Structures are given as C-alpha cells and as structure tokens.
C-alpha cells in the first residue's frame, strides 16, 4: 500500500494545484454525466432509502 501511495504522490507532483483542481473538476463532471444516465431499479431505490434513513440524512 505504501508503494501505491508513493507512486500516486509522484504522479501528483507533475501538476500544479490549479491543474490538479481542473483535472478533478473534469473527472467529477464525467462521473455526474454518467450518473445521470444510470437506470436505478426498485432494489437500488430501497437501498438508497435505507442508507438515508440509517444515516439520518433527512429528518
């Protein structure tokens, strides 16, 4: 695991903080686009509802 972390940190050093922020923003945008295309079934809805209830996200 330490090796993986070290490799990641070395990779990360290639970018300025601004570049890294923009890369993350672009990746998040793609994830959000994919999430919007996702089709949830009844089991997914039940799981989401259970997690929301357990974590008391909505009172």
Secondary structure, DSSP 8 states (H G I E B T S, - for coil): -HHHHHHHHHHHTTS-HHHHHHHHHHHHHHHHHHHHH----HHHHHHHHHHHHHTT---
